[in-house]
């Protein structure tokens, strides 16, 4: 029983690590001559805008990621038990290995969803700050 309990707690811990974006990971600068207190006010407004823009998407994506971690763990445990077969000790070991492998794959899926939510947040934040006349870094076109 302990063989299944420890990996299950690990899965729940990994699933709980997924979180919605808490702020931008991009740099935006005030335009020349803009007072800093105005820039700070716009920054807060745009953070709120970006959070609302990805709220439904990021919550759904994070729930899906956590669910995929649990499903991956369950499938991995079942596959490990079937592959090991034989004695009850082998079944428990195989299920434990499958449980860990499946939960790791599910956790990677949750991490990908979190990255997508952060990217969407950054885009919404940059759009808002640019619309307020701030300097947003640009990319050079590929040649």
Rosetta constraint file for C-alpha pairs under 8 A:
AtomPair CA 1 CA 5 HARMONIC 6.32 0.50
AtomPair CA 2 CA 6 HARMONIC 6.16 0.50
AtomPair CA 3 CA 7 HARMONIC 7.07 0.50
AtomPair CA 3 CA 92 HARMONIC 7.08 0.50
AtomPair CA 3 CA 93 HARMONIC 7.79 0.50
AtomPair CA 3 CA 96 HARMONIC 6.29 0.50
AtomPair CA 4 CA 8 HARMONIC 6.17 0.50
AtomPair CA 4 CA 95 HARMONIC 7.99 0.50
AtomPair CA 4 CA 96 HARMONIC 6.33 0.50
AtomPair CA 5 CA 9 HARMONIC 6.22 0.50
AtomPair CA 6 CA 10 HARMONIC 6.30 0.50
AtomPair CA 7 CA 11 HARMONIC 6.19 0.50
AtomPair CA 7 CA 96 HARMONIC 7.12 0.50
AtomPair CA 7 CA 99 HARMONIC 6.70 0.50
AtomPair CA 7 CA 100 HARMONIC 6.25 0.50
AtomPair CA 8 CA 12 HARMONIC 6.37 0.50
AtomPair CA 8 CA 99 HARMONIC 7.98 0.50
AtomPair CA 9 CA 13 HARMONIC 6.18 0.50
AtomPair CA 10 CA 14 HARMONIC 6.19 0.50
AtomPair CA 11 CA 15 HARMONIC 6.09 0.50
AtomPair CA 11 CA 69 HARMONIC 7.00 0.50
AtomPair CA 11 CA 70 HARMONIC 6.83 0.50
AtomPair CA 11 CA 73 HARMONIC 7.64 0.50
AtomPair CA 11 CA 103 HARMONIC 5.89 0.50
AtomPair CA 12 CA 16 HARMONIC 6.10 0.50
AtomPair CA 13 CA 17 HARMONIC 6.49 0.50
AtomPair CA 14 CA 18 HARMONIC 7.37 0.50
AtomPair CA 14 CA 107 HARMONIC 6.39 0.50
AtomPair CA 15 CA 65 HARMONIC 7.61 0.50
AtomPair CA 15 CA 66 HARMONIC 4.79 0.50
AtomPair CA 15 CA 69 HARMONIC 6.77 0.50
AtomPair CA 15 CA 107 HARMONIC 6.68 0.50
AtomPair CA 15 CA 110 HARMONIC 7.49 0.50
AtomPair CA 16 CA 66 HARMONIC 7.61 0.50
AtomPair CA 18 CA 62 HARMONIC 6.32 0.50
AtomPair CA 18 CA 65 HARMONIC 7.93 0.50
AtomPair CA 18 CA 66 HARMONIC 7.48 0.50
AtomPair CA 18 CA 110 HARMONIC 6.57 0.50
AtomPair CA 18 CA 111 HARMONIC 6.84 0.50
AtomPair CA 18 CA 114 HARMONIC 6.65 0.50
AtomPair CA 19 CA 62 HARMONIC 6.90 0.50
AtomPair CA 19 CA 114 HARMONIC 6.75 0.50
AtomPair CA 20 CA 55 HARMONIC 7.99 0.50
AtomPair CA 20 CA 58 HARMONIC 6.03 0.50
AtomPair CA 20 CA 59 HARMONIC 6.97 0.50
AtomPair CA 20 CA 62 HARMONIC 7.41 0.50
AtomPair CA 20 CA 114 HARMONIC 6.71 0.50
AtomPair CA 20 CA 117 HARMONIC 6.95 0.50
AtomPair CA 20 CA 118 HARMONIC 7.53 0.50
AtomPair CA 21 CA 51 HARMONIC 7.52 0.50
AtomPair CA 21 CA 114 HARMONIC 7.67 0.50
AtomPair CA 21 CA 117 HARMONIC 6.75 0.50
AtomPair CA 21 CA 118 HARMONIC 5.40 0.50
AtomPair CA 21 CA 121 HARMONIC 6.96 0.50
AtomPair CA 22 CA 51 HARMONIC 7.95 0.50
AtomPair CA 23 CA 47 HARMONIC 6.65 0.50
AtomPair CA 23 CA 121 HARMONIC 7.92 0.50
AtomPair CA 24 CA 47 HARMONIC 7.46 0.50
AtomPair CA 24 CA 118 HARMONIC 7.65 0.50
AtomPair CA 24 CA 121 HARMONIC 6.88 0.50
AtomPair CA 24 CA 122 HARMONIC 5.38 0.50
AtomPair CA 24 CA 125 HARMONIC 6.95 0.50
AtomPair CA 25 CA 118 HARMONIC 7.96 0.50
AtomPair CA 25 CA 122 HARMONIC 6.65 0.50
AtomPair CA 26 CA 122 HARMONIC 6.60 0.50
AtomPair CA 26 CA 126 HARMONIC 7.97 0.50
AtomPair CA 27 CA 136 HARMONIC 7.09 0.50
AtomPair CA 27 CA 137 HARMONIC 7.10 0.50
AtomPair CA 28 CA 126 HARMONIC 7.40 0.50
AtomPair CA 28 CA 129 HARMONIC 7.41 0.50
AtomPair CA 28 CA 134 HARMONIC 6.89 0.50
AtomPair CA 28 CA 135 HARMONIC 5.77 0.50
AtomPair CA 28 CA 136 HARMONIC 4.96 0.50
AtomPair CA 28 CA 137 HARMONIC 6.83 0.50
AtomPair CA 29 CA 134 HARMONIC 6.01 0.50
AtomPair CA 29 CA 135 HARMONIC 5.02 0.50
AtomPair CA 29 CA 136 HARMONIC 6.62 0.50
AtomPair CA 30 CA 34 HARMONIC 6.17 0.50
AtomPair CA 30 CA 36 HARMONIC 7.46 0.50
AtomPair CA 30 CA 39 HARMONIC 6.04 0.50
AtomPair CA 30 CA 133 HARMONIC 7.80 0.50
AtomPair CA 30 CA 134 HARMONIC 4.79 0.50
AtomPair CA 30 CA 135 HARMONIC 5.86 0.50
AtomPair CA 31 CA 133 HARMONIC 6.64 0.50
AtomPair CA 31 CA 134 HARMONIC 4.97 0.50
AtomPair CA 31 CA 135 HARMONIC 5.64 0.50
AtomPair CA 34 CA 38 HARMONIC 6.99 0.50
AtomPair CA 34 CA 39 HARMONIC 6.94 0.50
AtomPair CA 35 CA 39 HARMONIC 6.49 0.50
AtomPair CA 36 CA 40 HARMONIC 6.16 0.50
AtomPair CA 37 CA 41 HARMONIC 6.28 0.50
AtomPair CA 38 CA 42 HARMONIC 6.26 0.50
AtomPair CA 39 CA 43 HARMONIC 6.06 0.50
AtomPair CA 40 CA 44 HARMONIC 6.35 0.50
AtomPair CA 41 CA 45 HARMONIC 6.32 0.50
AtomPair CA 42 CA 46 HARMONIC 6.04 0.50
AtomPair CA 42 CA 129 HARMONIC 7.07 0.50
AtomPair CA 42 CA 132 HARMONIC 7.41 0.50
AtomPair CA 43 CA 47 HARMONIC 6.12 0.50
AtomPair CA 43 CA 129 HARMONIC 7.08 0.50
AtomPair CA 44 CA 48 HARMONIC 6.30 0.50
AtomPair CA 45 CA 49 HARMONIC 6.21 0.50
AtomPair CA 46 CA 50 HARMONIC 5.99 0.50
AtomPair CA 46 CA 124 HARMONIC 7.95 0.50
AtomPair CA 46 CA 125 HARMONIC 5.46 0.50
AtomPair CA 46 CA 128 HARMONIC 5.56 0.50
AtomPair CA 46 CA 129 HARMONIC 6.35 0.50
AtomPair CA 47 CA 51 HARMONIC 6.10 0.50
AtomPair CA 47 CA 125 HARMONIC 6.15 0.50
AtomPair CA 48 CA 52 HARMONIC 6.24 0.50
AtomPair CA 49 CA 53 HARMONIC 6.09 0.50
AtomPair CA 49 CA 124 HARMONIC 7.33 0.50
AtomPair CA 49 CA 125 HARMONIC 7.10 0.50
AtomPair CA 49 CA 128 HARMONIC 7.55 0.50
AtomPair CA 50 CA 54 HARMONIC 6.43 0.50
AtomPair CA 50 CA 121 HARMONIC 5.22 0.50
AtomPair CA 50 CA 122 HARMONIC 7.33 0.50
AtomPair CA 50 CA 123 HARMONIC 7.99 0.50
AtomPair CA 50 CA 124 HARMONIC 4.96 0.50
AtomPair CA 50 CA 125 HARMONIC 5.08 0.50
AtomPair CA 51 CA 55 HARMONIC 5.76 0.50
AtomPair CA 51 CA 121 HARMONIC 6.53 0.50
AtomPair CA 52 CA 56 HARMONIC 7.85 0.50
AtomPair CA 53 CA 121 HARMONIC 7.18 0.50
AtomPair CA 53 CA 124 HARMONIC 6.84 0.50
AtomPair CA 54 CA 58 HARMONIC 5.53 0.50
AtomPair CA 54 CA 117 HARMONIC 6.67 0.50
AtomPair CA 54 CA 120 HARMONIC 6.58 0.50
AtomPair CA 54 CA 121 HARMONIC 6.05 0.50
AtomPair CA 55 CA 59 HARMONIC 6.02 0.50
AtomPair CA 56 CA 60 HARMONIC 6.12 0.50
AtomPair CA 57 CA 61 HARMONIC 6.03 0.50
AtomPair CA 57 CA 117 HARMONIC 7.18 0.50
AtomPair CA 58 CA 62 HARMONIC 5.91 0.50
AtomPair CA 58 CA 113 HARMONIC 7.69 0.50
AtomPair CA 58 CA 114 HARMONIC 7.24 0.50
AtomPair CA 58 CA 117 HARMONIC 5.15 0.50
AtomPair CA 59 CA 63 HARMONIC 6.14 0.50
AtomPair CA 60 CA 64 HARMONIC 6.08 0.50
AtomPair CA 61 CA 65 HARMONIC 6.07 0.50
AtomPair CA 61 CA 110 HARMONIC 7.79 0.50
AtomPair CA 61 CA 113 HARMONIC 5.56 0.50
AtomPair CA 61 CA 114 HARMONIC 7.33 0.50
AtomPair CA 61 CA 117 HARMONIC 7.65 0.50
AtomPair CA 62 CA 66 HARMONIC 6.19 0.50
AtomPair CA 62 CA 110 HARMONIC 6.29 0.50
AtomPair CA 62 CA 113 HARMONIC 6.24 0.50
AtomPair CA 62 CA 114 HARMONIC 6.49 0.50
AtomPair CA 63 CA 67 HARMONIC 6.06 0.50
AtomPair CA 64 CA 68 HARMONIC 6.05 0.50
AtomPair CA 64 CA 110 HARMONIC 7.34 0.50
AtomPair CA 65 CA 69 HARMONIC 6.33 0.50
AtomPair CA 65 CA 106 HARMONIC 6.83 0.50
AtomPair CA 65 CA 107 HARMONIC 7.05 0.50
AtomPair CA 65 CA 109 HARMONIC 5.63 0.50
AtomPair CA 65 CA 110 HARMONIC 3.68 0.50
AtomPair CA 65 CA 111 HARMONIC 7.39 0.50
AtomPair CA 65 CA 113 HARMONIC 6.37 0.50
AtomPair CA 66 CA 70 HARMONIC 6.52 0.50
AtomPair CA 66 CA 106 HARMONIC 7.26 0.50
AtomPair CA 66 CA 107 HARMONIC 7.15 0.50
AtomPair CA 66 CA 110 HARMONIC 5.93 0.50
AtomPair CA 67 CA 71 HARMONIC 6.13 0.50
AtomPair CA 67 CA 106 HARMONIC 7.87 0.50
AtomPair CA 68 CA 72 HARMONIC 5.77 0.50
AtomPair CA 68 CA 106 HARMONIC 4.95 0.50
AtomPair CA 68 CA 107 HARMONIC 7.62 0.50
AtomPair CA 68 CA 109 HARMONIC 6.98 0.50
AtomPair CA 68 CA 110 HARMONIC 7.34 0.50
AtomPair CA 69 CA 73 HARMONIC 6.13 0.50
AtomPair CA 69 CA 102 HARMONIC 7.08 0.50
AtomPair CA 69 CA 103 HARMONIC 4.98 0.50
AtomPair CA 69 CA 104 HARMONIC 7.19 0.50
AtomPair CA 69 CA 105 HARMONIC 6.81 0.50
AtomPair CA 69 CA 106 HARMONIC 3.35 0.50
AtomPair CA 69 CA 107 HARMONIC 5.18 0.50
AtomPair CA 69 CA 109 HARMONIC 7.35 0.50
AtomPair CA 69 CA 110 HARMONIC 7.16 0.50
AtomPair CA 70 CA 74 HARMONIC 6.24 0.50
AtomPair CA 70 CA 103 HARMONIC 6.38 0.50
AtomPair CA 70 CA 106 HARMONIC 6.87 0.50
AtomPair CA 71 CA 75 HARMONIC 6.12 0.50
AtomPair CA 71 CA 102 HARMONIC 7.76 0.50
AtomPair CA 71 CA 103 HARMONIC 7.92 0.50
AtomPair CA 71 CA 106 HARMONIC 7.45 0.50
AtomPair CA 72 CA 76 HARMONIC 5.89 0.50
AtomPair CA 72 CA 99 HARMONIC 7.73 0.50
AtomPair CA 72 CA 102 HARMONIC 4.26 0.50
AtomPair CA 72 CA 103 HARMONIC 5.51 0.50
AtomPair CA 72 CA 105 HARMONIC 6.61 0.50
AtomPair CA 72 CA 106 HARMONIC 5.37 0.50
AtomPair CA 73 CA 77 HARMONIC 6.00 0.50
AtomPair CA 73 CA 98 HARMONIC 6.95 0.50
AtomPair CA 73 CA 99 HARMONIC 4.49 0.50
AtomPair CA 73 CA 100 HARMONIC 6.54 0.50
AtomPair CA 73 CA 101 HARMONIC 6.97 0.50
AtomPair CA 73 CA 102 HARMONIC 3.97 0.50
AtomPair CA 73 CA 103 HARMONIC 4.27 0.50
AtomPair CA 73 CA 104 HARMONIC 7.80 0.50
AtomPair CA 73 CA 106 HARMONIC 7.24 0.50
AtomPair CA 74 CA 78 HARMONIC 6.22 0.50
AtomPair CA 74 CA 99 HARMONIC 6.29 0.50
AtomPair CA 74 CA 102 HARMONIC 7.07 0.50
AtomPair CA 75 CA 79 HARMONIC 6.02 0.50
AtomPair CA 75 CA 98 HARMONIC 7.61 0.50
AtomPair CA 75 CA 99 HARMONIC 7.54 0.50
AtomPair CA 75 CA 102 HARMONIC 6.71 0.50
AtomPair CA 76 CA 80 HARMONIC 5.90 0.50
AtomPair CA 76 CA 95 HARMONIC 7.11 0.50
AtomPair CA 76 CA 97 HARMONIC 7.72 0.50
AtomPair CA 76 CA 98 HARMONIC 3.95 0.50
AtomPair CA 76 CA 99 HARMONIC 4.91 0.50
AtomPair CA 76 CA 100 HARMONIC 7.48 0.50
AtomPair CA 76 CA 101 HARMONIC 6.35 0.50
AtomPair CA 76 CA 102 HARMONIC 4.56 0.50
AtomPair CA 76 CA 103 HARMONIC 7.70 0.50
AtomPair CA 77 CA 81 HARMONIC 6.14 0.50
AtomPair CA 77 CA 94 HARMONIC 7.13 0.50
AtomPair CA 77 CA 95 HARMONIC 4.05 0.50
AtomPair CA 77 CA 96 HARMONIC 6.10 0.50
AtomPair CA 77 CA 97 HARMONIC 7.00 0.50
AtomPair CA 77 CA 98 HARMONIC 4.23 0.50
AtomPair CA 77 CA 99 HARMONIC 4.18 0.50
AtomPair CA 77 CA 100 HARMONIC 7.81 0.50
AtomPair CA 77 CA 102 HARMONIC 7.28 0.50
AtomPair CA 78 CA 82 HARMONIC 6.25 0.50
AtomPair CA 78 CA 95 HARMONIC 6.06 0.50
AtomPair CA 78 CA 98 HARMONIC 7.11 0.50
AtomPair CA 78 CA 99 HARMONIC 7.93 0.50
AtomPair CA 79 CA 83 HARMONIC 5.99 0.50
AtomPair CA 79 CA 94 HARMONIC 7.90 0.50
AtomPair CA 79 CA 95 HARMONIC 7.08 0.50
AtomPair CA 79 CA 98 HARMONIC 6.39 0.50
AtomPair CA 80 CA 84 HARMONIC 6.05 0.50
AtomPair CA 80 CA 91 HARMONIC 7.36 0.50
AtomPair CA 80 CA 93 HARMONIC 7.86 0.50
AtomPair CA 80 CA 94 HARMONIC 4.19 0.50
AtomPair CA 80 CA 95 HARMONIC 4.43 0.50
AtomPair CA 80 CA 96 HARMONIC 7.25 0.50
AtomPair CA 80 CA 97 HARMONIC 6.41 0.50
AtomPair CA 80 CA 98 HARMONIC 4.52 0.50
AtomPair CA 80 CA 99 HARMONIC 7.55 0.50
AtomPair CA 81 CA 85 HARMONIC 5.98 0.50
AtomPair CA 81 CA 90 HARMONIC 7.58 0.50
AtomPair CA 81 CA 91 HARMONIC 4.55 0.50
AtomPair CA 81 CA 92 HARMONIC 6.62 0.50
AtomPair CA 81 CA 93 HARMONIC 7.55 0.50
AtomPair CA 81 CA 94 HARMONIC 4.78 0.50
AtomPair CA 81 CA 95 HARMONIC 4.41 0.50
AtomPair CA 81 CA 98 HARMONIC 7.56 0.50
AtomPair CA 82 CA 91 HARMONIC 7.22 0.50
AtomPair CA 82 CA 94 HARMONIC 7.72 0.50
AtomPair CA 83 CA 94 HARMONIC 7.01 0.50
AtomPair CA 84 CA 90 HARMONIC 5.63 0.50
AtomPair CA 84 CA 91 HARMONIC 5.57 0.50
AtomPair CA 84 CA 93 HARMONIC 7.76 0.50
AtomPair CA 84 CA 94 HARMONIC 5.25 0.50
AtomPair CA 85 CA 90 HARMONIC 6.36 0.50
AtomPair CA 85 CA 91 HARMONIC 5.45 0.50
AtomPair CA 85 CA 94 HARMONIC 7.97 0.50
AtomPair CA 86 CA 90 HARMONIC 6.38 0.50
AtomPair CA 86 CA 91 HARMONIC 6.81 0.50
AtomPair CA 87 CA 91 HARMONIC 6.40 0.50
AtomPair CA 88 CA 92 HARMONIC 6.21 0.50
AtomPair CA 89 CA 93 HARMONIC 6.24 0.50
AtomPair CA 90 CA 94 HARMONIC 5.93 0.50
AtomPair CA 91 CA 95 HARMONIC 5.96 0.50
AtomPair CA 92 CA 96 HARMONIC 6.06 0.50
AtomPair CA 93 CA 97 HARMONIC 6.20 0.50
AtomPair CA 94 CA 98 HARMONIC 6.04 0.50
AtomPair CA 95 CA 99 HARMONIC 5.87 0.50
AtomPair CA 96 CA 100 HARMONIC 6.27 0.50
AtomPair CA 97 CA 101 HARMONIC 6.20 0.50
AtomPair CA 98 CA 102 HARMONIC 5.86 0.50
AtomPair CA 99 CA 103 HARMONIC 6.02 0.50
AtomPair CA 100 CA 104 HARMONIC 6.13 0.50
AtomPair CA 101 CA 105 HARMONIC 6.34 0.50
AtomPair CA 102 CA 106 HARMONIC 6.21 0.50
AtomPair CA 103 CA 107 HARMONIC 5.99 0.50
AtomPair CA 104 CA 108 HARMONIC 6.29 0.50
AtomPair CA 105 CA 109 HARMONIC 6.51 0.50
AtomPair CA 106 CA 110 HARMONIC 6.36 0.50
AtomPair CA 107 CA 111 HARMONIC 6.19 0.50
AtomPair CA 108 CA 112 HARMONIC 6.29 0.50
AtomPair CA 109 CA 113 HARMONIC 6.40 0.50
AtomPair CA 110 CA 114 HARMONIC 6.27 0.50
AtomPair CA 111 CA 115 HARMONIC 6.28 0.50
AtomPair CA 112 CA 116 HARMONIC 6.33 0.50
AtomPair CA 113 CA 117 HARMONIC 6.31 0.50
AtomPair CA 114 CA 118 HARMONIC 6.28 0.50
AtomPair CA 115 CA 119 HARMONIC 6.24 0.50
AtomPair CA 116 CA 120 HARMONIC 6.28 0.50
AtomPair CA 117 CA 121 HARMONIC 6.13 0.50
AtomPair CA 118 CA 122 HARMONIC 6.13 0.50
AtomPair CA 119 CA 123 HARMONIC 6.30 0.50
AtomPair CA 120 CA 124 HARMONIC 6.32 0.50
AtomPair CA 121 CA 125 HARMONIC 6.11 0.50
AtomPair CA 122 CA 126 HARMONIC 6.05 0.50
AtomPair CA 123 CA 127 HARMONIC 6.13 0.50
AtomPair CA 124 CA 128 HARMONIC 6.26 0.50
AtomPair CA 125 CA 129 HARMONIC 6.20 0.50
AtomPair CA 126 CA 130 HARMONIC 5.91 0.50
AtomPair CA 126 CA 136 HARMONIC 6.60 0.50
AtomPair CA 127 CA 131 HARMONIC 6.09 0.50
AtomPair CA 128 CA 132 HARMONIC 6.44 0.50
AtomPair CA 129 CA 133 HARMONIC 6.67 0.50
AtomPair CA 129 CA 134 HARMONIC 5.57 0.50
AtomPair CA 129 CA 135 HARMONIC 7.76 0.50
AtomPair CA 129 CA 136 HARMONIC 7.50 0.50
AtomPair CA 130 CA 134 HARMONIC 5.06 0.50
AtomPair CA 130 CA 135 HARMONIC 6.42 0.50
AtomPair CA 130 CA 136 HARMONIC 6.20 0.50
